[in-house]
């Protein structure tokens, strides 16, 4: 019985830590409709080829390894606050952010915008929409 209490206590502490991290990342985003620039897969592909846009994939490592947009940078949403400096050199270029369905990437777009990135676009529908539009995916 004593071991069960410790497991519950550790789980509660873990949940509190995750909630605090989430509030740090998601504060003020309000979802995809809150001033987030959304583009479809066709427009994203055009921006990548014509405007040298950078693609940032905010999915988990497992999701990223299963298939990704060619030449995309992987920075999971959870790691974004600690690895935003990796993206600083791209502030002068359009950034297309993707996840699986567009929800996490919308949060990432808001976070990037709050940190001075001006030309940030959420891939509406995420990698699913990209694949549905028959755009290239690599493993």
N, C-alpha and C positions, 0 to 999 in steps of 0.2 A: 504494500500500500504506500509506503514512504517513497518508493521509486516513482510511483504514478504522480505524486504531487510535484516532484521535481520536473518530470516531463511536461506537465501542465504549465508549471511556472516558466519553463524555458520557452514553451510554445507561445505563451502570453507575451513574454518579453520580445520574442522574435516578431510577433504581430505588431507590437507597438513600434519597433524599429522600422519595419516595412511601411507602416502608415506614415511615420515621420518623413521617411525618404520619399514616399509618394507625394506627400503634401509639398515637399521641397521642389519636386520635379513638376507637378501638375498645378501648382498654385496659380490661379488667375487664368487658366486656359479656357475654361468654359466649353470645351469640345471643339469640334471641327468648324462649327458655325461662327465662332467668336473671332472674326477678323483673320482667319487662316486662309491663305491663298490655296485653293484646291485646283488641281489640273488632272485631266484624264491621261490614260496611258499614251495615247497618240501625241498629245501636246508635250508630255514628258520626254518621249523619244525625240521629238523635234528639238526641244530645248537642249537635250544631251548632244545631239549631232550638230546643231547650228549655233548654239550659244555656249558650248563647252561647259554645260551644267555638270555639277558634281552630284552623284547619287549617294545618299547616306541611308544605310539600312539599319533600322533600330530594333530589329527582331533579336531573338535569342541566338546564341551560337549554333544550337541545333537546327533552328529554322533556317538560318543563313547558310549552313552547310548543305541543307537539302536542296537549295536552288536559289539563285540570286540574280539580280540585274548585273550584266557584265560591267566590270570596273568599279563596282560600288564599294564604298568604304563601310566597314562594319563597326558601329558603335552602338551597343545595345542601349535601350532607353534607360535601363538601370545605371549604366556606366556614364551616361551623357554628362552629368554635372562634373564628374571627375576627369573626363576626357575631352571636354569642349575645346581645350587648347589645341588638340589635334586638328580641329577644323578652322582655327583662326586664319590660316593662310588662304582660305577659300572665301573669305568675307566679300571679296570683290567679284565673285562669280555667283550665278544662280545655283541654289542648292535644292535638289529634289529629295524629299525624305519619304521613305517607304517602310511599311511593316507588312503584316499579313493582310489586313483589311482596311487600313487607313486610320484607325482609332489611335493607336500608340504614336504613329507618325504625326498626327495632328497635335498631340501633346508635345512632341519633340519640336515641331515647328514653332509652337508658342514659346517654348523655352529658348530656342535659338533667337527668336525675335526679341525676347526680353533681354538677351545678352548681346545685342547690337548687330545681329545678322539681318540685313535688310531685304534680301531677295531670296526668300524661303518659300518653297511650294510643297504642299502635301499631295502625294500621289493618291488620288481618290480611288478607293477600293483596294489599295495596296497591291502586293505582288499577285494576288488573285486576279485583279482587273488587268494587270500587266500581262499575265499568262493568257487570260481570256481574249485579249486584244492581239494575241499571237506574236508578242514581242519576245525577243531572245532572253533565255534564262540559262545560266551556266551553273555547274556544280563545283 
